[in-house]
């Protein structure tokens, strides 16, 4: 059985026993909150419950290392929709301890791409951006501070939106405040 078969079988079983409270939830986040966090698998079904956030309460934006790479990056574009279309009034950037991005290098990533048959010319088209993104992530706390600063300084994000920075521990669920957006 393939992984796709496993997933579709699980979906059929889930849909046939869909909990009633899953039906009719609004696309608008009930807590008017957007969270930018890492795509790390250890955060799945752990981060939100650890913060007391349930289904339908917040917009969750996941990316490698919760990094923001530019003034109109995919994260910023997602935040613009969250704020101006979906009623988000606060933003939390949540990094985590033991993030794999802290140990990644552009050289290792490029080598892995080449080993899997990616053409050097394709890599060359994004190499500068790739180096800037991967090689500037050294510590999760610094990365959270940097992401908060980029959001706060972005001319497209209203000054009235508090932007908080937190760091989550993927083993214990403990969260520490790095930046209090109310101050």
Residue pairs with C-beta under 8 A, 6 or more apart in sequence:
22 55
25 55
25 56
26 56
27 86
28 86
28 87
29 56
29 57
29 58
29 59
29 82
29 86
29 87
29 88
30 56
30 57
31 53
31 57
31 58
32 87
32 88
32 89
32 90
33 53
33 57
33 58
33 59
33 88
33 89
33 90
33 91
33 92
34 58
34 59
34 60
34 61
34 78
34 79
34 82
34 83
34 88
34 90
34 91
34 92
35 47
35 53
35 58
35 59
35 60
35 61
35 91
35 92
35 93
35 94
36 61
36 62
36 63
36 66
36 68
36 75
36 79
36 91
36 92
36 93
36 94
36 147
37 43
37 47
37 60
37 61
37 62
37 66
37 93
37 94
37 95
37 96
37 168
38 62
38 63
38 64
38 65
38 66
38 94
38 95
38 96
38 99
38 101
39 62
39 63
39 64
40 96
40 99
40 100
40 170
42 96
42 170
42 171
43 96
43 168
43 170
46 170
46 173
47 94
47 168
48 54
48 58
48 60
50 168
50 173
50 175
51 175
59 78
59 82
59 86
59 88
61 75
61 78
61 79
61 82
63 74
63 75
64 101
65 95
65 99
65 100
65 101
65 102
65 137
65 143
66 93
66 94
66 95
66 143
66 144
66 147
67 75
67 101
67 133
67 137
67 143
67 147
68 75
68 76
68 146
68 147
68 150
68 151
69 75
69 129
69 132
69 133
70 76
71 150
71 154
71 155
71 156
72 156
76 151
76 154
76 156
76 157
79 88
79 91
79 151
79 157
80 156
80 157
82 88
82 91
83 89
83 157
83 158
83 161
88 161
89 161
89 162
90 161
90 162
90 163
90 164
90 181
91 151
91 161
91 162
91 163
91 164
91 181
92 163
92 164
92 165
92 166
93 144
93 147
93 148
93 151
93 163
93 164
93 165
93 166
93 179
94 144
94 165
94 166
94 167
94 168
94 175
95 140
95 141
95 143
95 144
95 147
95 165
95 166
95 167
95 168
95 178
96 140
96 167
96 168
96 169
96 170
97 140
97 167
97 168
97 169
97 170
98 170
98 171
99 137
99 140
99 143
101 134
101 137
101 143
102 137
102 138
102 139
102 140
102 143
104 134
104 137
105 134
105 135
106 127
106 130
106 131
106 133
106 134
106 135
109 130
109 134
110 123
110 127
110 130
113 123
114 120
114 123
123 130
137 143
140 167
141 167
141 178
144 165
144 166
144 167
144 178
144 179
145 165
145 178
145 179
147 165
148 163
148 164
148 165
148 178
148 179
148 181
151 157
151 163
152 163
157 163
162 181
162 182
163 179
163 181
164 177
164 179
164 180
164 181
164 182
165 177
165 178
165 179
165 181
166 175
166 176
166 177
166 178
167 175
167 176
167 178
168 174
168 175
169 175
